C-alpha cells in the first residue's frame, strides 16, 4: 500500500493503504472473512471468483485515485483459503504522467501466508522508477522477523501487513509496510455506519479510522469486504475503490491496466 513518495504522503498506504492496521479487528485473515467471501461475494459487482486447482480464489481489484493526477493505476488482491492456510497475493501498479512524460512508475507484488490467524511468511518485490526493493519476513517464536533494505527488524507475532483485505487488520497494533518493511504503531477507532455509493447503489458500510504512525480510512460492507479505503498524507488523500467491473475469469486475474499505457 505504499504510494509514490512525492505524490502520496503516508509512507505506507502505498504499500497500500491504509492499505493497514488498527486495533479493532484485524489479524487473522482467515476463516471468517473467507467464508463470507466464498459464498456471497460472487453475487456482488466488483468481485470475481477464479479457481486455483480445486480451491476457489477471490479477486478484489481497486482503482487508485490521486487527488491531483486522477486515476493512476490498480491494486489487486487474490485470496485463496485452503482451510489449512490462507494466502493473499497482491499486485500494485501505478503510473503518473506529467505533460505526457512519465514522472513516476511503480510495480509491486507481494504474498502473505497465514495459518491459524497468524502471519507466518511475507515477501514483496517492488520496482520504483527502475529501483528494485525487496522485503521478506517469517514467523519465529513469538516474533516476526523481517529482512528489509535497511537491515533486519523484529515485529510482534500479531503484526499485520498494511493491506486491508480483511477486517482482521483492525485488531493489529503494528502494521508492516509491504513495500519498505517499516513498522507502524497504530490503533483503530470504533466503527461508524456510513453509506457509500457503489455500482449505482447506496451500500451501508462500517467506517474505521486507523491512526498513529500512519493514517488510513477503511469502509467494510456487511460481509467484511473492503469496498473502499484511503491513505491520508501531508499531500492529500490517495483513494482505493473497488472496481465495479473485475477482470473476467478467462483473463489473467492480475492484469490491471495502467493509466496512460
N, C-alpha and C positions, 0 to 999 in steps of 0.2 A: 504494500500500500504506500510505497514511498514514491513521491512525486518529483517532478523536475525541481531541483534545488532553487533555481532562480524564479521559477514560475509558481511553485507551490511552497508554502512555508512550513507547515507542520512537518517536521522531519520524517515522519513515517507513514503517514497516510499513504504516502507514495508507495510505501511498501505495501500499500494500500490500505485506507482509510480507513481510517477511522476505524477503512480498512483498518478496532483494536481491542483494547481491553478495559475492563472496568471491574467493578467489584460486585456487580449484581448477578450475572448469570452466565458464566462463560465456560470454563474449562471443559469440558468433555464434549467433544464434538460428536458424540456418539449416538446411541440408540434413539433418544427422544426425538432429536431433530430429524434424523434419517428416517425414522419410522413414519413421520408425517409426510416427509418428502416422497417416500416410495409410493404412498397411497395417493393422497390428494393432489400432489403437485402437478401431475400430468394433466390435470384439468385446468391449470392456471396459465393464462397467457404469460409468455416470458420464460417458461420452464420447458426444457427439453429432456427427454429420457433417452439414454443410449444403452448399449449393452457391452460389457467387457467380460468375455467368457459367458458364464451364466449368471453374472451379478449385474443388476441394473446400475447405471450411472446417472446421476442427476447433474445437469449442466445449468449454471447460472451465469449469464453474460450481462455485463453492465456497460453502459455508455459513460465515458469520463468527460465531465464538463469543467472547463476552466473559466473563471469569471471574466477574463479578458479575451482569451483566444477561442472560446466556444468549445464545441466538441473536439477533443484531441485524441481519442483512442478508445480502447476497450479493456475490460478487466473481466476475466473469466475464471470461475471455479468449477471443477469437475469432481464430484463427490461420489465415493464408492464405499459401500458398507457391506462387508462380508459376514458380519456378526462377530467374528473374532477380532477384527480391526477395522478402522475407518481410515481411508486415505483421501487426501484433498490435494488435487493438482491445480495450480493457478498459473495463468498467463496474463501478463500485463504488457500492453502495447500502447505507446504514446508517441505522437509526433507533432511538433509545433512548427508552423511556418510563419515567417515574418517577411512580408513583401516577396512572397513566393520562394523564399530561401529557408531551408530547414535550419531552425535556430536551436532545436532540441529534439533528441530522439532517444527513446529508452525502450528496450525489450527485455522482459524478465520472466523467468519461470521459477516455480518453487513446488516442493512437495512436502506435505505434512503426513506423518503416520501416527495414529492414535490407538492405544489399547487400554481398555478399562477406564476410559475417560482421561487418560494421561498422554501427553505428547511424548513419544518415545524416540522419534527422529525427525529431523528437519534438514532440508537442503535447498539452497536457492542459487541461481545464476542470473546475473544481470549484466546487460551491456548498455552503458550510458554514454552516448556520444562517442562510441568506439572503445570506451574504457570498460574492462571486464571486472566484475565484482562477484565474489563467491562467499557464501556463508553456510556452515554446516553445524549441526548440533545433535546431541544424543543424550538420552536419559542415563544418568549414572548415580546409583544410590538414591539419595534424597535431593539430588541436584540435576540440573540440565546444563551440560557443558557445551559451550558454543565456541566455534573457531571463526574468527572474523578477520578482515583485512588488517585490523588494528590490534590483533592479538586475541588470546582466549578470554572468555567471560564465563561466569557462573551465574545461573538463574535458579530460582526456586523450582521445585518439581512441578508446580501448577502454572508455570509460565504459559502464555498463550500468544501465538503469532498475531500481529495486528491485521488479521484477515477475518472479517466478521461473517463467516459463512454460517455460524450458529449462534444462538442466544447465549451459549455457554461462555462466550467471550466476556459477558458482563460480570462473571464471577472472578475474573482474574484481577490481581493487584499489580501484576507486572506483565507488560507486553513486550514481545520480541519484534524488533523491526526486521521485516523479512528481507529487505534489501541490504541493510548495513550491519545487522546484528546488534544494534544499540538496544538497551533495555530501558523501558519507560515505566515509572511508577504512576499508576492511575487508579481511579475509582469511578464507579458508575452511579448515576443518580437513580432514584426510583422511577419507574415507568409512568408515563403520562399518555393518555389517549389522544391521538391526533389523526385526522383524516388526511389521506394523500391521494392525489389523482393518479390513476394507473389504468392503462388500457381503456380509456374512455369512461372509467367508473371511479366512484369515490370509495376508497378502501380504508377501513379502520385499522390503525396500527398502534403499537406500543412504542413510544418515543423515549430514547435514553440519551443522556449527555454523558460522555466519558471525558473526564478532566484530570489534569495533573501535568506530567512532563510532556504529554501530547493531548490533543483535544479533538474529539470526534462526536458526531451526531449519528444515531442509528434508528432506523424505523423498521420494526419487525411486524409482519402481518400475524393473523391469529394462529397460523401454523408454525410460527417461528422462522419464517423466511424473510431475510433482509431484502426488502424491495427498494431501499434507498439508504445511502449513508454518505457522510461528508467528512472531510478533513479540514479543520479550521486552523489557518495560519496567519501570520502577520500580513501576508499579501493577499488575503482573501480566502474564499471557501472553494475547495475542489469537491464536486458532487459526483457521486456514483449512482446511477439509476438503472434498475433492472430493465433490460431491453424488452419491449413488448413482443418483438419477434426474434426468436432464437434461431441458431443455425439448424437446418433440417438434419434428420438422422442420417441422411445419405452423404452429408458433407463432414469433413474433419471438424470435430467439435471445438477445437481450439483456434480455428482460423477466423479471428476477428479482423475486420478490415480496419486500416489505419487512415484517419483523415488525411487527405492530400495524396494518397497513393492510388 
